[in-house]
């Protein structure tokens, strides 16, 4: 049985909602770069082999990839604020577990729990859509989307400072403290959205997607250790393809799927997700290359000889620039649309990496690269949620943005694997230590440039939109918002709301207008607040048939005189529910 508990979205939320949600996103992103300053020391700190120590990073990546689309869907069904708090609470528990141990398996368990917090990003974007007015939504979503890079960039110098002067476990205590503050602020400031999706949670779909993602990402992250042509690596890739294909067939047949693949296959959604992968690749390259270049000793002939903390401070502008780009994005998007800002962002990224090929000989040059790339990545990241939100129904915002965030994570995973392999294969070996070379750094920048070029191609192929000025903030194209706009314009016809037996508005109910000869004279989907509108071709008797998942259908007779007026007619669906 399916059910619909859709209410009107909350509006007029406190002005503190946006910074609180953005802070939650930054806290979550900190988990991804928390251990970067101590990566090389992890085998010694945990008393294990280097190949085993990498699981401390891999486990967070895998759990984050699995949790992101699942938490997005759970948020659509049961409340985005509720799932946001749950994500942060799981992260806090994981951080405390890691803070209290130096045992490898326990540490991996704690890091796995920390990865579940990645679902907070799409949940925050969904909350913003549900409660903020259109004129404020563009910049708010831009800030939330950019929080991934902002948190990662700011965490590097802070984590380096802590790791250099205190016990490394203090990193996890600090992360847990930030998580607790974020939970408290969310409880105090952020209201729960009343928007709910119809249906129930797709458990088998979640298990299938989780298995497919793990089978795909595991060989990507461990391929360098296992060998890219080894039986284990190739076998896992083959298994992932088989599992994801079976999962796709199951999702297409499921009445309430975890991921609506038909919506995902829309041109705008598909191309945005593909572009997201390329942006993720380009973002992680600079995070891997610049810190190593800055910390290599000057004796190598190209290293810049900076301390761990200095290197972190020089890379920090990457995240700061992304944060300050959000209001700039809002103005550009309001005038030109998110498609244009995505293209502009990718062009700036390409310029940054292209110039970076010749700007690697001084610390100040690294600062310039970080600022330019931060501006480009900030614009690109800010554009992605607006493109997704404008292409999917409001009830699917969490799941759709969860999938988009997953695409970025896949991009960073691929980037980590490829750049790691490039730097390893081009390294010089001295005294048993592999030292990255300038050639390897430049090849990495070229790979990032190529990824941006591919992403730029996807962005250019996105459909153009030409909408009234009142709609340019999001350039939205979802059925609900189109129906709402239509309801305001219809003068001759029927308009009203679709309600359930309890008087709660029903979103995405299909309302069909049937003339006296039994022919369809029009059709519409109800908006997020249940609003529908249908114009009549001429006066006469009509039947309005309404149906929605989880409700028995309704047929209501009405007559229109054919003059230039709209007749208000609410359609109350019967209380009886039916199988979807």
N, C-alpha and C positions, 0 to 999 in steps of 0.2 A: 504494500500500500504506500502511496505517496501522499504527502501533505503539503499544503502551502500556508505559510504563516507570514506572508509579506505585509509589512506595514509601511507607512509613509516614512521616507528617510528623515532622520533628525536634521534639523537646520539650526542656524543661529548658535552654533557651538562656541565655547569660550575661545578667545584669541590665543590662549596658551596651548590649545590642542596641537597645532602644527609643530611648535618647537618640542613639545613633549614626545610626540610620535617620531620626530626626526632624531631626538636624543636616543630613543629606543633603537632606531636603526643604526646609529653610530655605535652604541654599546654592543649590538650584535656583530657588527663588522669588525670590532676590536678582536673578537675571537679568532678571526682568520689570520691576523698578523701578530698575535700576541707572542708567539714563540719564535718569530723570525730572528730576533737578536741572539737567541741561544741555540739555533738549529745545529750549528757545528759541534756544540758541546753536549747535545742530548744523549749520545751513546754513553759518554762518561757519567753524566748525571743520573742516568737510569740503569747503569751497569749492564749494557746490552750491546749487541752488534749494530752498526750503522743501518743495515737493512731492516732490522727490527724497529729501530727508533723512528724510522720514517712513518710507521703506523700511527704515531702520535699526531701527525699532521693529516695523514690519509683518512683516519677514522672521522675526523671533524668534517672533512670534505664530503665523504660518502653520506654521513647522516644528514648533513645540510641539504644535499641534493635530494635525498629521499623525503625529508620533512617539508620542504618548501611547497610543492604542489599539494601535499596532503593537508597541511595546516591551512592553506588557502581555501580548499574545498570545505574543510570543517568550519572555517570562519563563515563562509557563505551560508552554511546550513544552521549553525548553532550560535553564531555571534562572533564577530571579528575581535571585539575587545576581549572577550572571554578567552579566545584562543591566543591572542597576543600575550595576555598575562600568563597563560599556561606555558607558552614558549619561553618567556623570560624566566619563569620559575624553574623549568627544567634546566635552563642554562646555569642558573645560580647553583643548583644542586650539583651539576657537573663540575663547575668551577671549584666548589668546596671539596669535592672528592679528589680532584687533581691537586689542590693545595695541601692536602693531608697525606700525600703518598709520594714515594720515589720508586714504587713497583711498576714495572712496565704495563702489565695487564690492567691493573687498577687505573693507571694513568690513561690508558686507551679507553677504558669504560667512561671515565670522566670527560674526556675530550669528545667522545661520541655524543654524550648528553649535551655538551655545549653546542655541537653542530645543529641540534634541533631548533635552536633559536633563529636560524636563517629564515624561517617562515614569518618572522615579524615584519620583514620588508613588505611583501605583498599585502599582509594584513593591515599594515599602516596605510598603504595606498588605498585599499578598499574602504577603510574608515573615513579617509579624507573625501573620497567620492560621495559617500553616503551622507555626510554632514556639512560639507562646506559649500557655500554659494559658488556658482560658476566662475565669477570674476576672481576668486581667490584660489581656485583649485589648481590652476596650471602651475603657479610658483610653488604651491605646497607639495604637489606630487613630485615636482622637480627636485626639491630639497630632500624628500624622502628617498627618492631613487638614488640621488647622489650620495646619500649617507653611507652607502657601501664603500665608496672610495674615500669619503671623508674620514670615516672611522679607521679604515686601513692606513691612511696616510698619517693621521694624528697618533695612532697607536705605536708607530715605529720609534719615534724619538722618546716617547714616554716609557715604552717597554725597555728600550735600550738603557735609559737612565736608571730604571729600577734594577734591571739585570746586572748593571755594572757596579752598583753600590749596595745592593742588598741580596738576600737569598732569593733565588729564582722563583720559589713558591709564592713570594709576595705578589707576583704577576696575577696569580689566580685569586688570591684574596682581594686584590684590587678589582678584578673583573666581577667577582661575586658582589662586592659592594656597589659597583655601578649598576648591576642588575637589580639589586634591591631598591636602589634609588629610582630606577626606571619604573619598576612595578608600583612603587608608592605614588609616583607622579601620575601614572596611568590611571590608577584607582581614583585619585583625587580630581583629575582634570578631564579625562576622556570619557564621554558618555558612550553607552552601548548603542550600536546601530540597530534600528528596527527592521532593516532590510534582511530578508531571509530568502534563500533559494528553495525551490520545491524539490521534494525527493528525500532520499535517505543516503547515508554514507555507503559508498561502493567499496566494501572491504576487499573483495577479490581483485578489484581494479587497483586498489592501493598496494596489495601484496604483489601483483604482477608488475606494476610500475617500479616498485622498490627493487624487486629481483632483477628486472631489466637494467635499471640504472646502476646497481652495484656490479653486475656482470660487465657493463660497458666501461664504467669509470675505474674499476679496479685495475684492469690491464693498462689503462692510460697512465695511471699514477705509478704503477709498479713495473711498467714495461722495460724501463732502463735497467732495473735490477734483474728481472727475469730473462731479458732478451726479447726483442721485438718479434723475432721469428721462432721463438720457443713454442712448444706444444701448449703450454699453459696459457700464454698470452693469446695465441690464435684461437685456442679452444674457448676461452672466455668471451672473446669477441663474437665468435660464431654462436655461442649460447645466448649472448645478449640479443643478437639479431632475431633468433628464433623466439625468444621469450617476448620481446617487444612486438613482434608481428602477431603472435597469439593474443597478446594483451590488446592490441589495436582492434582485432576482430571482435574480441569480447566487449570492448568499450563501445563499438559501433552498434552492437545489439542490445546494450544495457539501457533501460529506460531512464536511469539517472546516473550517468557515468561520472567517474572521478574527473576526467578531462573530456570535454565535448570536442571530439576530434573534427566534427563537421565545422564547428566554429573556428577551431585551430587551423583548418585548411583554407579558410578565407584568405584571399590574396593579401590583405592588409596585415592580418595577424601572422600569417606564415612568413612573409618577408620581414616583418619587424622582428620576429624571433630569430630568423637567420642572421639579420644584422646584429642582433644582440650578442650572438656567439662571437662574431668578429670583434665587437667592441670589448668583450671580455678578454679575448686574446690580446688585444693591444694594451689594455690596462695592466695586465699582469707582467708584460715584458719589462716595462719601466720599473716595476716593483722588484723584479729579479736582478736587473742589470745595474742600475745606478748604485744601490747600496754596496754591491761587490766592488764596482769600479772605485768608489770613494774610499773604501777601507783597505784596498790593496796597497802594500808598501810602495814608496816611491822608487825603491831599489829595482822594481820590475821594469822601470823605464816608462810606464804608462799609468801605474797606480797613483792615486791622489793622496794617500797617506793620512786619511782622516780617522778620528776615533769613532767608536760605535755610536756615541751620542751625537757627535758632529754630523756623521753621515745621516742619521735619522732626522736631524734638524734641517739638513739641506734637501731631503726628500719630502719633508712635511708640507711644503707649499703645494705639492700635488693635491693633497686632500683639501687644504684651505682654499685653493683656487676653485675646486669643484663646488665647495660650499657657497662661495660668493658668486658663482655663476648662475645659481638658481634664479635670483630676481632678474638677471639679464635675460635668461631663457624665457621667463614669463612674458617680458615685453616683446621679444622677437617672435615668440610663438603666437601671441595675441595678434600680431600684425601679419605674419607670414605662414603660420601653422607649424606643427611639430615635425612634419616631413622636411620642411626647409631647414629647421634648426638641427635636425639629425644630419642632414647633408653637410651643413656648415660645420658642425662639430667634427665630423669625420675628416673634412678637408683640413681643419686645424690640427687634428691628430697626425695626419700624413705630413703636414709641414713640420710639426715638432720632431717626428722621427727622422724626416729627411735632413733637417738642420742638425739633428743630434749626431748624425754620422760624422760631422766635422767639429762637433762641440764636446769633446771628451778629454780635453787636455788641462782643464782647470776646474776647481770646485765651483766657482761662480757660474761656469757654463752648465754644470749639472742643475744649478738652481734655475737657470733660464729654461732648460728643457722641462723641468718639473712644472713650472708655471704654465708654459705653452700647452703641454700635454694635459695638465689639469683643466685648463679652459676648454679644450676640445672634448675630453672625456666627460666633463661636467655637462656640456651641451648635449652630447650624445645620450648619456644616461638619463638626463632630464626629459628628453623627447620620448623615450621608450614607453613609459606608463601612459602618457597622453595618447599615443597611437593605439595602445592596447585598449584602454578604457573607451576610446571613441569607436572601437570596432566590435565590442562585445556587450551583451545585456548587462544591466546593473547587477542582477542576481548572480552573475558569473565573474564579477570583478576580481574577487580574491583568488579563485582558481586560475584565471587567465594570467594575472600578474605573478602568481606563484610559478606558473610554467615559464613565463618570461624571465623571472629571476633565475630559474633553473638553467635556462639557456645561457645566461651570463656565466653561471657557475661552470657549465660545461666548457665554455670558452676559456675561462681561467685554468681549468684542469688540463685542457689540451695545451694551452700555452706553457704551463708549468712543465709538462712532460717533454714538449718539443724543445723549449729553450734549455731545459736541464740537459737534454741529450746533446744539443749543439755545443753548449759550454763544456761538457765533459769530453766530447770528441775533439775539440779544438784546444784543450788545455795543455799546458806544459807541465811535465812531471819533474819535480826536484825534491830529492830526499823522500820519495814516497808520497809527496803531497801534490795534488793536482791544483795548478794555478791557472785560473781563467785568463785567456789572452784577449788582446784588443780585437783581433780578428773575430773571435767568438762573439764579443759584444756587438760588433758591427753587423755580423750576420743576423744576430738576434733582432737588431733594429730593422734590418731589411725584411725579416719575416713579419714583424709588426706592421710595417708599411704595406706589405702585400695583403695581410689580413684586412687592413683598413680599406684597401682598394676594392677587395671583394665585397666588404660590407657597404661601401659607397655605391657599388652597383646594385645591391639589394635595395638600398634607400632610394635611389633614383627611380627604380621600378615600382615603388609604392604609388598607389593611385593618388592623383591630385584631387583636392576638394576646393570647391568655391562656395562658401557659405556666408550668410549675413554676418554683419559685425558682431551681433549678439552671440553668435555661436563660435567665433574664432578663437576663444580662449582654449577650447578643447578640440575644436573641429570634430565634434562627436557625430557618430553615424549609427548608434545603436537603435534598434527598433523602438524601444520604450521612449527615448527622447524624441525621435521622429514623430511618434504618435502624439506625444505631449504638445509638440509644436503644431501639429496638424489640428489638435483639439482647439487651439487658440485661434486658428484661422477659419475653421468651418463656420459658415453663416447659414447655409441651407442644408439641413440634415438633422441627424441625431447625435447627441453627445451626452456624456455622463461618466459614471464609474462602474466598474465591475467589482462586486462585493461578494464575500462568502456569507454563509448563514449567520455569522456573528457580526457582520457589518465591517469586516476587515477588508481593505482593498486587495485585489488580486492582480499581480503583475503578469504580463505576457499571456493573458487570456486572449484567445482568438475570437473576435466578434465578426460575424458574417452577416451581410445585408442581403436578404432574398426578396425578390419582387413577387408580384401576384402570379406570375407564370412559373415560379419555382426556379428562376435563374438567379445566379449570384450577381448582385449589383454593386458590391463593394466588400472589402474586408480590411480589418486593422487588428493590431496587437495592442492590448492595454499597456499603459506606461507604468512606471514604478509605483505611482500612487493610485493605480487602477483606472486612470483616465483613458477614455477612448473617444473617437470622433469618426463619423461616417457621413459623407456628403450624399445626398439623394439626387439621382439624375432627373427626376420629375416627381410631381405629386402623386399620391396614391397610397395603397395599403402595402405594408411591408412586414416581414418577419425578421427579427434580429436573433440570431442563434449565437450563443456564447458557450465556449468550452475551455477548460483549463485542466492540466494534470492534477489528479487527486480530487476532482469534483465531477458530479453528474452534470451533463450538458443542460442548457436552458434554451427555450425558444419563447420569444415574447413578441406579440403582435402590436403594431403601431401604425398610425396613419399620419402622413405629412401632406400639408396643403400645397406644397410646391413653391411657397413664397420664400422670400429671403430672410429666413429666421431659422434658428437652431432650436430643436426641441430637446429639453433635458430629460434623459431617461436612464435611470440607474438600473443595472441588471444584477439581480441577486441570485447567485448560484445556489442550488439546493445544498442542504447540509450533508446529504449522503455523499460519500466518497466512492470512487471507483478505482480499479487497478489501472495504473498508467500503462 
